[in-house]
Amino acid sequence: MKRTLGALLAGEAFKAVEEIYGWFESLHRAEGVRPMQLFDIVRQLDEVGYHKIRRLTRDYLHSARLSKGEERRLWSMCFNYWGELTSLYAYCAEQLRPALQDKADKSEQAGESLKSIMPLLLSRQMAARTNQLRWMVYSYSVIGEDLWRGLGHAFSRAVADGFANEPVLLYPGMNQTTSVTREYLHLLVLSASSADSLMPFEIDLADRLIGHLLPHFVFSETFQKDSVYWVDIAEGKPPTRLAREPAALTPTLRFFSPGRAHQALSQLIQRVGQGEVPEELNLGGNYAADIVLPVMQHLALYWAPEPPLRQHPRHSVKARIAALQGFEDCFTLFSGEIARFGKEQTAAVWVVENVSLGGFLASADIATEGLKIGTLLGLQPEGSENWVLGIVRRYSKETTTQASVGIQALSRQAWSVKLRPGGNGFSPHNAIPGICLEEHAGESELRIVVPSGCFDARETIEFAHENRHYMLTPIALEEVGDDFEIARYRFTVFS
């Protein structure tokens, strides 16, 4: 065992996790291993694997160099690893429960030993399952009823055992205790925080902020006047806003609210808004304030006592829509009929489920390459000659083949231009492609989409459009995507 653990500690992260996963599979088939011995083996392998899999998680969330194949390989390994570990801990717990309950068949010393082990065992089981479900959140997969029901069952068994709220140090070296209840509540809060509109690294940031503020949340068996969400631990359902009340009050209902977390988050937002990211926040790395602030504001919206209201009413429809993605294709679409011809033939076809003044909800093929939160889209409803510029704001895998895509309409009257540094005339050299958005700007302002890295707050630019000459002074950078930036400019028009 010592030789195995030593080799795993010294090994490369993916190979080490892969080997530990192999050990987990073999332990499922092992015969004649006492439950206490099995738990001890699994515990030690888990402690080595925990540090290795954290490295793989960082690679998945933050490495820009991963291919789609590498992403899928990492995701599958980490998801399956946590699932196998959950099963082993659950098996150990089921084997040890009779010994814990049958006091006549064990000495008092053995009973006390079991009582000290069970809180750690049950907390590790819950943490492993919630880690597995985190990987589903990272990939925008819908957590199925079986998984929610299994999570609730593990929590209810810990409650029945009397260990749900026992504080434990989950892994050596940690500076904060946890419990079965805390791990369960953590995932409930993450699920209630609308992670499907965040990018994967932002989901991780939100998850860490939840961990920091979780002690402020209130979790109870009874409805409280400030309760915001409820969940039935016996059903395979995610937490629900109290805007929709449970059909009946049952013993398996649990209620939770942000408590003082919303106020504490507001104070953090104020500090981060001034450019200071507090040292006490463990965000898994060093992040600039402008990266952290939008995630905090997102959480504040979903932790508010009143749920966020839709800006525009939705209308159910069933219509097809052509879709092209990425800045380059979108620039071509809005460059005129000649440039657009041919590009339209390569568009994917999606089905729109509902529409509003602000955008669309569409069903897309899950195999669509590169589609994710923040992707720029050119969209043409069936039967229309007009193209709409949009951006993916929500993404959720509904089935193994289809994804639900929430799209914000940026402009229904966009037009492409060639931008040049101010004062350089209209030489074709140094031209920057841009897409002008007429909507959502002031009378003397324009919002323009440009390729990544092209916005310069110190440089004026100019362009010509329909026999008019525009001179632009930069105001602010509004948004940054994978291959584009959206900036605001003040403009002056010359004939």
Residue pairs with C-beta under 8 A, 6 or more apart in sequence:
1 41
1 44
4 23
5 44
5 45
5 48
8 16
8 19
8 20
8 45
8 48
8 49
8 52
9 16
9 48
11 19
11 52
13 52
13 53
13 55
13 56
13 59
14 56
14 74
14 77
16 48
16 49
16 52
17 49
17 52
17 53
17 56
17 77
17 78
17 81
18 77
20 45
20 48
20 49
20 52
20 81
21 77
21 80
21 81
21 84
23 45
24 42
24 45
24 81
24 84
24 85
24 88
25 84
27 33
27 38
27 41
27 42
27 88
28 84
28 87
28 88
28 91
30 38
33 41
35 92
35 95
35 96
35 99
36 96
36 117
38 88
38 91
38 92
38 95
39 89
39 92
39 96
39 117
39 121
42 85
42 88
42 89
42 92
43 120
43 124
46 85
46 124
46 128
47 171
47 172
49 81
49 85
50 171
53 78
53 81
53 82
56 74
56 77
56 78
57 78
57 204
58 284
59 66
59 74
60 66
60 71
60 74
60 75
60 78
60 138
60 200
61 138
61 200
61 201
61 204
62 201
62 285
66 74
68 369
75 135
75 138
75 139
78 135
79 132
79 135
79 136
82 128
82 129
82 131
82 132
82 135
83 132
85 128
86 125
86 128
86 129
86 132
89 121
89 122
89 124
89 125
89 128
90 125
90 154
92 121
93 118
93 121
93 122
93 125
93 157
96 114
96 117
96 118
96 121
97 161
99 105
99 106
99 110
99 114
100 111
100 114
100 115
100 118
100 161
103 111
106 114
118 161
118 163
119 163
119 166
119 167
119 168
119 179
119 180
120 168
120 170
122 154
122 157
122 158
122 161
122 163
122 164
122 180
123 166
123 168
123 170
123 178
123 179
123 180
123 183
124 170
125 154
126 151
126 154
126 155
126 158
126 180
126 183
126 184
127 170
127 178
127 183
129 147
129 150
129 151
129 154
130 151
130 183
130 184
130 186
130 187
133 143
133 147
133 151
133 187
134 187
134 190
134 207
136 142
136 143
136 147
137 143
137 190
137 191
137 195
137 203
138 200
138 203
138 204
139 397
140 196
140 395
140 396
140 397
140 403
141 396
141 397
142 396
142 397
142 398
143 191
143 238
144 236
145 235
145 236
145 237
146 236
147 236
148 235
148 236
148 237
148 238
149 234
149 235
149 236
151 184
151 187
152 231
152 232
152 233
152 234
152 235
152 236
152 252
153 233
154 180
154 184
155 164
155 180
155 181
155 184
155 233
156 233
156 234
156 252
158 164
158 180
158 181
163 180
164 179
164 180
164 181
165 179
165 180
165 181
166 179
166 180
167 177
167 178
167 179
168 177
168 178
168 179
169 177
170 177
170 178
181 219
182 214
185 214
185 217
185 219
185 256
186 207
186 210
186 211
186 214
188 229
188 231
188 238
188 239
188 256
189 210
189 214
189 217
189 256
190 206
190 207
190 210
191 238
191 239
192 229
192 238
192 239
192 241
192 302
193 206
193 210
193 298
193 299
193 302
193 303
194 298
194 302
195 203
195 206
196 394
196 395
196 396
196 406
197 298
197 373
197 393
197 394
197 406
198 206
198 295
198 298
198 373
199 372
199 373
199 374
202 294
202 295
202 298
204 284
205 283
205 284
205 287
205 291
205 292
205 295
206 295
206 298
206 299
208 281
208 282
208 283
208 284
209 265
209 268
209 281
209 283
209 295
209 296
209 299
210 299
211 282
212 280
212 281
212 282
213 261
213 264
213 265
214 261
216 258
216 259
216 260
216 261
216 263
216 264
217 256
217 257
217 258
217 259
217 261
218 224
218 226
218 227
218 256
218 257
218 258
218 259
219 254
219 255
219 256
220 227
220 254
220 255
220 256
221 251
221 253
221 254
221 255
222 255
223 230
223 249
223 255
224 255
224 257
226 257
226 259
226 305
227 242
227 255
227 256
227 257
228 241
228 242
228 256
228 257
228 258
228 303
228 305
229 239
229 240
229 241
229 242
229 255
229 256
229 257
230 239
230 240
230 242
230 245
230 246
230 253
230 254
230 255
230 256
231 237
231 238
231 239
231 240
231 253
231 254
231 256
232 246
232 250
232 252
232 253
232 254
233 252
233 253
233 254
234 250
234 252
235 252
239 256
240 246
241 307
242 255
243 307
246 253
258 265
258 303
261 303
262 300
262 303
262 304
262 305
265 296
265 299
265 300
265 303
266 300
268 278
268 281
268 296
269 293
269 296
269 297
269 300
271 278
272 278
272 289
272 292
272 293
272 296
273 289
273 293
274 289
275 289
276 289
277 283
277 286
277 287
277 288
277 289
277 292
281 292
283 292
301 308
302 308
310 356
311 356
311 357
311 358
312 356
312 357
312 358
313 356
314 354
314 355
314 356
314 361
315 354
315 355
315 356
316 353
316 354
317 352
317 353
317 354
317 355
318 351
318 352
318 353
319 351
319 352
319 381
319 382
320 349
320 350
320 351
320 352
320 381
320 382
321 349
321 350
321 351
321 352
321 360
321 362
321 379
321 380
321 381
321 382
322 344
322 347
322 348
322 349
322 379
322 380
322 382
323 347
323 348
323 349
323 350
323 362
323 364
323 377
323 378
323 379
324 330
324 333
324 343
324 344
324 346
324 347
324 348
324 377
324 378
324 379
325 368
325 370
325 371
325 375
325 376
325 377
325 378
326 370
326 375
326 376
326 483
327 376
327 433
327 435
327 449
327 451
327 481
327 483
327 484
328 483
329 343
329 378
330 376
330 377
330 378
330 389
330 435
330 449
331 416
331 433
331 434
331 435
332 339
332 340
332 343
332 416
333 339
333 340
333 343
333 344
333 378
333 387
333 416
334 340
334 378
334 387
334 389
334 414
334 415
334 416
334 435
335 416
336 416
339 416
340 387
344 380
347 378
347 380
348 364
348 365
348 368
350 362
350 363
350 364
350 365
350 405
351 362
351 363
352 360
352 361
352 362
352 381
353 361
353 362
353 363
353 404
354 360
354 361
355 361
358 408
358 409
359 390
359 393
359 406
359 407
359 408
359 409
360 379
360 390
360 406
360 407
360 409
361 404
361 405
361 406
361 407
362 404
362 405
362 407
363 398
363 402
363 403
363 404
363 405
364 371
364 402
364 403
364 405
365 401
365 402
365 403
366 397
366 399
366 400
366 401
366 402
366 403
367 401
368 403
371 392
371 395
371 403
371 405
372 392
372 395
373 392
373 393
373 394
373 395
374 391
374 392
374 481
374 482
375 391
375 392
375 481
375 482
376 389
376 390
376 391
376 449
376 481
376 483
376 484
377 389
377 390
377 391
377 392
377 407
378 387
378 388
378 389
378 390
379 387
379 388
379 389
379 390
379 407
380 386
380 387
380 388
381 388
386 412
387 414
388 409
388 411
388 412
388 414
389 409
389 410
389 411
389 412
389 414
389 435
389 437
389 449
390 407
390 408
390 409
390 410
391 407
391 408
391 410
391 481
392 405
392 406
392 407
393 406
393 407
393 408
394 404
394 405
394 406
395 403
395 404
395 405
395 406
396 403
396 404
397 403
397 404
398 404
410 437
410 439
410 449
410 486
411 435
411 437
411 438
411 439
411 440
412 439
413 438
413 439
414 435
414 436
414 437
414 438
415 435
415 436
415 438
415 465
416 433
416 434
416 435
416 436
417 433
417 434
417 435
417 436
417 448
417 463
417 464
417 465
418 428
418 431
418 432
418 433
418 434
418 463
419 431
419 432
419 433
419 434
419 448
419 450
419 461
419 462
419 463
419 472
420 426
420 427
420 430
420 431
420 432
420 461
420 462
420 463
421 430
421 459
421 460
421 461
421 462
422 459
422 460
422 461
422 462
422 471
422 472
423 460
423 462
424 430
426 464
432 450
432 451
432 454
432 461
433 450
433 451
434 448
434 449
434 450
434 463
435 448
435 449
435 450
436 446
436 447
436 448
436 465
437 446
437 447
437 448
437 449
437 486
438 446
440 447
441 447
441 488
444 490
444 491
444 492
445 475
445 488
445 489
445 490
445 491
446 470
446 472
446 488
446 489
446 491
447 478
447 486
447 487
447 488
447 489
448 472
448 486
448 487
448 489
449 484
449 485
449 486
450 484
450 485
450 487
451 483
451 484
451 485
452 480
452 481
452 482
452 483
452 484
452 485
453 485
454 485
455 474
455 477
455 485
455 487
456 474
457 474
457 476
457 477
458 474
459 474
460 471
460 472
460 473
460 474
461 472
461 474
461 489
462 469
462 470
462 471
462 472
463 469
463 470
463 472
464 470
467 495
468 493
468 494
468 495
469 493
469 494
469 495
470 491
470 492
470 493
470 494
471 491
471 492
471 493
471 494
472 489
472 490
472 491
473 489
473 490
473 491
474 487
474 488
474 489
475 487
475 488
475 489
475 490
476 487
476 488
477 485
477 486
477 487
478 486
478 487
478 488
479 485
479 486
480 486
